[in-house]
């Protein structure tokens, strides 16, 4: 009997010891649990503050790039990506470029819900909204030499364009009506804007080889279009005029542009672009007088997809940004990336390095897609 009482006493003592230990452990853990709860609460508060800031930034896009789908973690639900360019030499590829004073635009994916894929310019449409850009003479020359007239069987080569303060455009180069027989040609005249995207070049001086061809063509009732051809999409002869369609004459992406006014001087062809939208520029991530800004919508850069983009591109050297769509990867690799606590991204691109790897424009009767 005494033994049973002794065992019972020991059991009671053991229970008391364990209970006391548990109480002590719980009390010891309380500060740590409280600290953990505070960390989580602070993190939630920080996230709420960031989301509130981002919502304010996102609301900026509603007037010209509204939400049209249910939003998810992988899809901002917007129709397009806003693009804002300030004081940038913006190259499509090579020397085919626009010296951009200021331009707002949207990039529209061909497949709704897809991000804008910068590595595939054929996957989206470039729709300028409002701004001022200049097509310099060297860009006009490159447009023909690297794209419009650069195909097998072309009758034009070595084209050089120049502009003057009296509003005239001069185009020189070599032409071959007979295969293999190249003659120098010279044309000078004015340019007329039609339908907001057609540039009609009306040369009043034409020289082919050593002879003045304008008067000769008129004397024999022969038009320039019968003497020479351009078989590229977006450019061609019409009678004695050359017609350039800005919506189809440039390398991808596809354009949808409306030019309200055009002026020519020695600096090039100046274009005032308009649409039914003229959004203000968003607040930049970094104060700069030369940048490209992607605001709202989703964009894929290399392997990363950025939703509700707030992405600013600037020159690493601090000067005027010289950026190329087709060569952005090389500039990105040689650049520096920075980010803000709210997830905005600032990329300082490396210098542009010339690289030509674009296919020529397809002839109008080509079946290739």
Buried (B, 14 or more C-beta within 10 A) or exposed (E): EEEEEEEEEEEEEEEEEEEEEEEEEEEEEEEEEEEEEEEEEEEEEEEEEBEEBBEEBBEBBEEBBEBEEEEEEEBBBBBBBBBBBBBBBBBBBBBBBBBBBBBBBBBBBEEEBBBBBBEEBEBBBBBBBBBBBBBBBBBBBBBBBBBBBBBEEBBBBBBBBBBEEEBBBBBBBEBBEEEEEBBEBBBBBBBEBEEBBBBBBBBEEBBBEEEEBBEEBEEEEEEBBEBBBBBBBBBBBEEBBBBBBBBBBBBBBBBBBBBEEBBBBEBBBBBBBBBEBEBEBBEBBEEBEBBBBBBBBBBBBEEEBBBBBBBBBBBBEEEBBBBBBBBBEBBBEBBEEEEEEBBBBBBBBBEBEEEEEBEBBBBEEEEEE
